[in-house]
């Protein structure tokens, strides 16, 4: 597993095997890819500061460092995507990466700066105890408008981690998955109990989990199948270019 040092911005590899070796604690990023994302090859060539991708990476490391994270995993630069073997291993391991992270930072780059934890968008929840707050209807609608909730890969990035912190476009926290479980349930159709307790996801029926995925899209057709692997706890080799056949193979594995 390759991790990024949040202070030096250098990549370092750690063993993931069963030989007793241990990787350090790490945080992890969940985000939508945009133009100019920093790749593994970019990191080998040395840091730059004149692209949106590098600005995002620097902001990520600064935020994670402020939260006490020395190491972070970012899917854009921590995988050598020119290696089909490494890409296959990473995608098959993705669920465990997010499950084992100490924190997942969900960066919603299209979430307005006005959406943040201390903003006046939290109201008392009449259906809960007096001290419980929830997002206002307007704020919930704004949150639902984020494209992050429409992507295939971000579904497992929402479900797998124990702790998810949502951030607006300025990297200011809005709230955690646990705090907003009710609102996220309304947006995604995922029962709040699975958001609060990721270990219970296996209790959800295959049909229910498929319904969560049906609301999502991916850029490549095959990724619509591959993003299912962790959610259904199955593994299989990746064959980009197989088209619609890609969706049959995970279904056979699930059966």
JOSUL-V739389 format. One line per field, one symbol per residue. ss: DSSP state (h for helix, s for strand, l for the rest). phi: phi as a letter, one per 30 degrees, with the letter a starting at -180 (. if undefined). burial: 1 if it has 24 or more other C-alpha atoms within 12 Angstrom, else 0. A space follows every 10 residues. Layout:
# JOSUL-V739389
ss: ???
phi: ???
burial: ???
This chain:
# JOSUL-V739389
ss: lsssslllll ssslllllll llllllssss sllllllllh hhhhhlllll lhhhhhhhhh hhhhhhllll ssslllllll lllhhhhhhh hhhhhhhhhh llssssslll llllllllll lsssllllll llssslhhhh hhhhllhhhh slhhhhhhhl lllsssslll llssssllll hhhhhhhhll lhhhhhlhhh hhhllhhhhh hhhlllslll hhhhhhllll llllllllll llllhhhhhh hhhhl
phi: .cbcddcchc dbcbdcdccj dbcddbcbcb acdbdiddcd dddddjdbbc bddddddddd ddddddcidd bbcbddccbd ddcddddddd ddceededdd ddacccccdc deddcaeddd ccbdddcbde ddcbdddddd dddddddedc cddddddddd ddbbcdbddc icdclceddc eddddddcid eeddddbedc dddddedddd dddddcbbdc eddddddded dchbbadcbd jdiddddddd ddddd
burial: 1111110011 1100000000 0001011111 1110001111 0110000000 0011011111 1111000011 1111111111 0000001111 1111111111 1111111111 1000111000 0100000000 0011100011 0111011111 1111111111 1111111110 1111111111 1111101111 1101111100 1000000011 0110111100 0111111111 1111111100 0000011011 00010
